């Protein structure tokens, strides 16, 4: 077995109540020792002095497009972008073509990802067949094939009855239902958040009530069933308030927000055009402030990228016709460090909890920690390194990022999966 010694980094693992300058020794795919000084020979030594050594980052929400959308992303390009952003594991949404609604599709995806040999891939399977909102998939078979959660992704679970039944099934398996909270009767035809920017550009707005109405439904059903429910990419002040209150009542709820929703408002569309068009849309400055407050007070459980690559010709369409979504793997950690940690909104351990510890807990994987015997999935980053993101240099196949040309403080320097260095910053 090959061995790797990480020397002299600031080890931060909130799940293990671990923080301090230490060495970490991995033998094969497993962490063998963590100590202030390890006197051992290793096949490779990585000097991490002045840098943070954290449990590998885990992305709860991404789109890898394969099969069916290879013009925008492939497993190879998507996973290469993921490890460049420090992600050792990613959870792929089922909106492929065909939809990931069968055990065979789940198995094929994970097998190909293992062959790529970069980040671990944990599939999220569809709640309903074809994500059409008519009949449930075979939850038990999909979990046996490797699914870690269920979602109809960009489509909310269609009816109260279906959502109730899905939550009942999920509770029996201990697997979360992840819902994209949106009431299509309120959002149909919408392009941007309802407000002055949408009116100025002459496009239909998507009201906050679309997200909040669906979320209110889901929280009521989660409370009634006791099932694990995860709210995807929340964007409004009302939504985070609903989750905060539900959690206080003991509802089995977790939620995520994205780096773009904690950084940008709908005004960004005026500058970045379709590269700032996503669903849920960017909201007002008041919503952004509420999202940040919810991150700070613990209401938000995870930061997830919602990495949604689109080929250039698709994003080049007029605003009303271009698809929703932005890329996010390579900028997520940098955005969070620059916008949240350095200004003092949250601590570094809290950030690692949001991007590693909690995601591992939500998908019930023995990851998100640095402990002897655990998988040697490790993210190393320089929290103070200043750099400029250039989308032309992205490892993703797509370039639809609003952060092109942004200056950040904090960058990934190495990503290790199963004891193997799969990315090094040049």
Protein Blocks (a to p, Z undefined) as FASTA:
>chain_A
ZZdddehiacddfknopacddddddehjbcfbdcfbdcdddfbdcdfehiacddddddfb
dcehighilmmocfklmmmmmmmnopabdcddfkbccddfbfklmmmmmmmmmmnopacd
dddddfbghilopaccdfklmmmnopabdcehjaccfbfklmmmmmmmmmmnopacdddd
ddfklmgopabdcdjklmmnopacddfklmmmmmmmmmmmmmmnopacddehifbfklmm
mmmmmmmnopacdddddfklmmbcfklmmmnmmmlgccdddddfklmmmmmmmmmnomam
bdcfkiacddfklmmpcfklpccdddfklmmmmmmmmmmmmnomacfklmmmmmmmmmmm
mnopaehiacehiacddddddfkbccdddfklpmbfbfcdfkgoiacedddfbdceehia
fbdcZZ
